[in-house]
Amino acid sequence: MERKQIRALGRRVKKIFIEHDEVKRIWSRFDGMRTYIKLDQFEDEDEEENDDDDKRNLFLTGLSGVGKSQIGKRYAKSVPRYTEIIDDEEIDIIPVIYVELPYPFTQAEFYKEILKALGTENFKKEPTVNELRNRVFHLLTKQRVEMIIFDEMNFIMRTKNFDNQSAMEMLKKLSNQLQLCIVCMGTPQIEKLHTMEDEYVRRFGRDRIERFEKCDEKFCELLERIEKAIESPNPIGLHDQSTGLPQLLHYYCQGRIGYLHLILKESFRLLNVYEENVQVEYSEIRLTVDIIKQAKFNLFRKNDHLITPDNVDKKEYMV
């Protein structure tokens, strides 16, 4: 029984995801983009498309560790999938898919990743790029995909032997021909892809996922919700500023959820939550400042693991 409790605790720590205000804001924007696509169905086919008012596509950027990938993955999972019988064939309807771009970026691997997200990845023989492209376009239409969330857009720029503009044209073609939404996610460096042509600026909106800039009430509220989600056998006081924990954690993660999650997972690993062969008393599991400091050191050693953002005074968050 005790081992089961410890395993359950470990799973809760691994799966931490809090729908804070920034997550809800981005998800609301995704919903709006999909609604815009559905409104197109009511337009006259002969009516000229107003590209200047195109709200279908988005460049979504944010610093490393702010939670972009989790926001994209969990949104895709949150939209219900279902099956329909069409002409005696059972079709999996997938309104939103999440695709992590390949590295190095190539046309073939790009289309293969889309097919994988659609549940098709086994091929009897190695298909040509044209065959892959045709299969992708066919299935995206057949399975009624409304939105594709492309993560790791930085991989396009890092692939030296693939032209950035060719990649952008591939994305534009998907959106134009299939009337679906495209979300491009990456760090702020991918803005270069967005601004390389006026046409891309017009067709793709821009948004940014912000970090928690200060160790303030919102950050402490996040920590309180995290502690409730963890359900540790002993109170931690993550949100209690009198313990020094919020200030310490904010300084270590600089308000970036991904790094905060890493530190918490490593902290509970140090408490032997994930060790099957180590005898642990569930009631004795207790997260302390010393454990958190050791976890940060294990992950990033003595060096600063992040570039200090602008307008941040390190002394303000030192404990």
C-alpha positions as CSV (number, residue, x, y, z in Angstrom):
1,M,0.0,0.0,0.0
2,E,2.8,2.4,0.9
3,R,4.7,1.7,-2.3
4,K,1.5,2.5,-4.3
5,Q,1.2,5.8,-2.5
6,I,4.7,6.7,-3.3
7,R,4.3,5.8,-7.0
8,A,1.1,7.8,-7.1
9,L,3.0,10.8,-5.6
10,G,5.7,10.4,-8.2
11,R,3.2,10.4,-11.0
12,R,1.5,13.5,-9.7
13,V,4.8,15.3,-9.6
14,K,5.7,14.2,-13.2
15,K,2.3,15.2,-14.6
16,I,2.0,18.7,-13.0
17,F,0.2,21.1,-15.3
18,I,-1.6,24.1,-14.0
19,E,-4.1,26.0,-16.2
20,H,-3.0,29.4,-15.1
21,D,-4.2,32.7,-16.7
22,E,-1.6,32.7,-19.5
23,V,-2.5,29.1,-20.5
24,K,-6.2,30.0,-20.6
25,R,-5.5,33.1,-22.7
26,I,-3.6,31.2,-25.3
27,W,-6.2,28.4,-25.4
28,S,-8.9,31.0,-25.9
29,R,-7.0,32.4,-28.8
30,F,-6.7,28.9,-30.3
31,D,-10.5,28.5,-29.9
32,G,-11.1,31.8,-31.7
33,M,-8.9,30.8,-34.6
34,R,-10.8,27.6,-35.1
35,T,-14.1,29.5,-34.9
36,Y,-12.8,31.8,-37.7
37,I,-12.2,28.7,-39.8
38,K,-15.8,27.5,-39.3
39,L,-17.2,30.9,-40.2
40,D,-15.5,30.5,-43.6
41,Q,-18.0,27.7,-44.4
42,F,-20.8,30.2,-44.5
43,E,-19.1,32.5,-47.1
44,D,-20.1,32.5,-50.7
45,E,-17.6,30.5,-52.8
46,D,-17.4,33.4,-55.2
47,E,-16.7,36.0,-52.5
48,E,-13.2,37.3,-52.6
49,E,-11.1,36.3,-49.6
50,N,-10.0,39.1,-47.4
51,D,-6.4,38.2,-46.6
52,D,-5.9,41.4,-44.6
53,D,-8.4,40.1,-42.0
54,D,-6.9,36.6,-41.9
55,K,-7.1,35.4,-38.3
56,R,-6.4,31.8,-39.0
57,N,-2.6,31.5,-38.4
58,L,-0.3,32.4,-35.6
59,F,3.3,32.7,-34.6
60,L,3.5,31.9,-30.9
61,T,6.9,32.6,-29.2
62,G,8.3,32.5,-25.8
63,L,11.5,32.0,-23.9
64,S,12.8,28.5,-23.4
65,G,11.0,26.8,-20.5
66,V,7.8,29.0,-20.4
67,G,5.6,26.1,-21.2
68,K,5.0,26.4,-25.0
69,S,5.1,22.7,-25.7
70,Q,2.8,21.7,-22.8
71,I,0.3,24.4,-23.9
72,G,0.3,23.0,-27.4
73,K,0.2,19.3,-26.6
74,R,-2.5,19.6,-23.9
75,Y,-4.7,21.8,-26.1
76,A,-4.5,19.2,-28.9
77,K,-5.5,16.5,-26.4
78,S,-8.3,18.6,-24.9
79,V,-10.2,18.9,-28.1
80,P,-12.4,15.8,-28.4
81,R,-11.7,13.2,-31.2
82,Y,-14.4,11.0,-32.5
83,T,-15.2,8.6,-35.3
84,E,-17.8,8.8,-38.1
85,I,-19.0,6.3,-40.6
86,I,-18.7,7.8,-44.0
87,D,-19.5,5.6,-47.1
88,D,-19.2,2.5,-44.9
89,E,-15.8,3.5,-43.7
90,E,-15.0,4.4,-40.1
91,I,-13.1,7.7,-40.1
92,D,-11.1,9.1,-37.1
93,I,-12.0,12.8,-36.9
94,I,-9.1,14.8,-35.3
95,P,-9.9,18.5,-35.1
96,V,-6.4,19.5,-33.7
97,I,-3.0,17.8,-34.0
98,Y,0.3,18.6,-32.4
99,V,3.4,18.1,-34.5
100,E,7.0,18.4,-33.3
101,L,9.1,19.4,-36.3
102,P,12.0,17.1,-37.2
103,Y,15.7,17.9,-37.0
104,P,17.3,18.1,-39.5
105,F,14.3,19.6,-41.2
106,T,13.4,17.9,-44.6
107,Q,10.3,17.8,-46.7
108,A,9.9,14.0,-46.3
109,E,10.3,14.1,-42.5
110,F,8.0,17.0,-42.2
111,Y,5.2,15.1,-43.9
112,K,6.0,11.9,-42.0
113,E,5.6,13.8,-38.7
114,I,2.1,15.0,-39.8
115,L,1.1,11.5,-40.8
116,K,2.3,10.2,-37.4
117,A,0.1,12.7,-35.6
118,L,-2.8,11.5,-37.8
119,G,-2.2,7.9,-36.7
120,T,-0.5,6.8,-40.0
121,E,3.2,6.1,-40.0
122,N,3.7,2.6,-41.4
123,F,4.7,2.3,-45.0
124,K,5.2,-0.8,-47.1
125,K,7.9,1.0,-49.0
126,E,9.7,4.3,-48.7
127,P,7.4,6.8,-50.3
128,T,8.5,9.8,-52.4
129,V,8.0,13.3,-51.2
130,N,5.1,13.8,-53.6
131,E,3.4,10.6,-52.3
132,L,3.8,11.8,-48.8
133,R,2.5,15.3,-49.6
134,N,-0.5,13.9,-51.4
135,R,-1.2,11.5,-48.5
136,V,-1.0,14.3,-46.0
137,F,-3.4,16.6,-47.9
138,H,-5.8,13.7,-48.4
139,L,-5.9,12.7,-44.7
140,L,-6.0,16.2,-43.3
141,T,-9.2,16.8,-45.4
142,K,-10.6,13.4,-44.7
143,Q,-10.1,13.6,-41.0
144,R,-11.3,17.2,-40.8
145,V,-8.3,18.7,-39.2
146,E,-9.0,22.3,-38.2
147,M,-5.7,23.2,-36.6
148,I,-2.0,22.0,-36.7
149,I,0.3,23.2,-33.9
150,F,3.9,23.0,-35.2
151,D,6.4,23.0,-32.3
152,E,10.2,23.5,-32.5
153,M,10.1,25.9,-35.4
154,N,13.7,26.7,-34.5
155,F,14.7,23.4,-36.2
156,I,13.9,25.0,-39.6
157,M,16.4,27.7,-39.0
158,R,19.0,25.3,-37.5
159,T,18.9,23.1,-40.6
160,K,21.5,24.8,-42.8
161,N,20.8,22.8,-46.0
162,F,17.1,23.7,-46.1
163,D,15.8,27.1,-47.3
164,N,13.8,28.9,-44.6
165,Q,11.4,30.4,-47.2
166,S,10.7,27.0,-48.8
167,A,9.6,25.8,-45.3
168,M,7.3,28.8,-44.9
169,E,5.8,28.2,-48.3
170,M,5.0,24.6,-47.3
171,L,3.2,25.9,-44.2
172,K,1.3,28.6,-46.2
173,K,0.2,26.0,-48.8
174,L,-1.3,23.8,-46.1
175,S,-3.3,26.7,-44.7
176,N,-4.4,28.1,-48.1
177,Q,-5.4,24.9,-49.8
178,L,-6.9,23.1,-46.9
179,Q,-8.5,26.1,-45.0
180,L,-7.0,25.1,-41.7
181,C,-5.2,27.0,-38.9
182,I,-1.4,26.9,-38.5
183,V,0.3,27.6,-35.2
184,C,4.1,28.0,-35.3
185,M,5.7,27.7,-31.9
186,G,9.3,28.4,-30.9
187,T,11.7,30.8,-29.2
188,P,11.8,34.5,-30.2
189,Q,14.4,33.7,-32.8
190,I,11.7,32.3,-35.1
191,E,10.4,35.8,-35.6
192,K,12.9,36.0,-38.5
193,L,10.8,33.5,-40.3
194,H,7.7,35.6,-39.7
195,T,9.2,38.9,-40.9
196,M,11.1,37.6,-43.9
197,E,8.1,38.5,-46.2
198,D,5.3,41.0,-45.8
199,E,2.9,38.2,-46.9
200,Y,3.8,36.2,-43.9
201,V,3.3,39.2,-41.6
202,R,-0.2,39.6,-43.1
203,R,-1.1,35.9,-42.9
204,F,0.3,35.1,-39.5
205,G,-0.7,36.8,-36.3
206,R,1.8,37.1,-33.4
207,D,1.5,36.3,-29.8
208,R,3.9,35.6,-26.9
209,I,3.8,33.4,-23.9
210,E,5.1,35.4,-21.0
211,R,7.0,34.1,-18.0
212,F,6.1,35.0,-14.4
213,E,8.3,38.2,-14.3
214,K,8.1,38.7,-10.5
215,C,7.8,36.7,-7.4
216,D,4.4,38.2,-6.8
217,E,0.9,37.1,-5.8
218,K,0.3,35.4,-9.2
219,F,3.5,33.3,-8.9
220,C,2.6,32.4,-5.3
221,E,-0.9,31.4,-6.4
222,L,0.7,29.2,-9.0
223,L,2.9,27.5,-6.4
224,E,-0.1,27.0,-4.1
225,R,-2.0,25.2,-6.9
226,I,1.1,23.1,-7.6
227,E,1.4,22.0,-4.0
228,K,-2.3,21.0,-4.0
229,A,-1.7,19.0,-7.2
230,I,1.3,17.3,-5.7
231,E,-0.6,16.3,-2.5
232,S,2.6,15.7,-0.6
233,P,2.2,13.7,2.7
234,N,3.7,16.7,4.5
235,P,2.9,20.4,3.9
236,I,5.6,22.2,1.9
237,G,4.6,25.8,2.0
238,L,5.7,26.5,-1.6
239,H,3.6,29.6,-1.7
240,D,4.4,31.0,1.7
241,Q,6.9,33.9,1.3
242,S,7.9,33.6,5.0
243,T,9.5,30.3,4.2
244,G,11.7,31.8,1.5
245,L,10.6,29.1,-0.9
246,P,8.7,31.2,-3.5
247,Q,11.7,33.7,-3.7
248,L,14.2,30.8,-4.1
249,L,12.2,29.0,-6.7
250,H,11.5,32.1,-8.7
251,Y,15.2,33.0,-8.7
252,Y,16.1,29.4,-9.8
253,C,13.5,29.2,-12.6
254,Q,13.2,32.9,-13.4
255,G,9.5,32.5,-13.7
256,R,9.6,29.8,-16.3
257,I,7.3,26.9,-15.7
258,G,9.4,24.3,-17.5
259,Y,12.5,24.9,-15.3
260,L,10.3,25.0,-12.2
261,H,8.9,21.6,-13.1
262,L,12.4,20.2,-13.7
263,I,13.6,21.3,-10.2
264,L,10.5,19.8,-8.5
265,K,10.9,16.5,-10.3
266,E,14.6,16.4,-9.3
267,S,13.8,17.3,-5.8
268,F,11.4,14.4,-5.4
269,R,13.9,12.1,-7.1
270,L,16.3,13.1,-4.3
271,L,13.6,12.0,-1.8
272,N,13.8,8.5,-3.5
273,V,10.2,8.7,-4.7
274,Y,11.3,7.1,-8.0
275,E,13.6,4.5,-6.5
276,E,12.0,1.1,-6.4
277,N,14.8,-0.6,-4.4
278,V,15.1,2.1,-1.7
279,Q,13.0,1.7,1.4
280,V,11.0,5.0,1.9
281,E,8.4,5.8,4.5
282,Y,5.6,7.7,2.8
283,S,4.8,9.7,5.9
284,E,8.5,10.8,6.1
285,I,8.7,12.3,2.6
286,R,9.3,16.0,3.2
287,L,10.5,18.6,0.6
288,T,12.9,21.2,2.2
289,V,14.9,24.2,1.1
290,D,18.1,22.1,1.2
291,I,16.6,19.5,-1.1
292,I,15.5,22.1,-3.6
293,K,19.0,23.7,-3.6
294,Q,20.6,20.3,-4.2
295,A,18.2,19.6,-7.0
296,K,19.1,22.9,-8.7
297,F,22.8,22.2,-8.3
298,N,22.3,18.7,-9.8
299,L,20.6,20.1,-12.8
300,F,22.6,23.2,-13.5
301,R,25.7,23.0,-11.2
302,K,27.1,26.3,-10.0
303,N,26.7,28.1,-13.3
304,D,23.6,30.2,-14.0
305,H,21.5,27.9,-16.1
306,L,19.5,30.7,-17.8
307,I,20.3,34.0,-19.3
308,T,19.1,36.6,-16.8
309,P,16.1,38.4,-18.4
310,D,16.2,42.2,-18.8
311,N,15.2,44.3,-15.8
312,V,15.7,41.5,-13.3
313,D,17.7,42.3,-10.1
314,K,19.2,39.0,-8.9
315,K,19.6,40.4,-5.4
316,E,15.9,40.9,-5.2
317,Y,15.3,37.1,-5.3
318,M,18.3,35.8,-3.4
319,V,17.5,33.9,-0.2
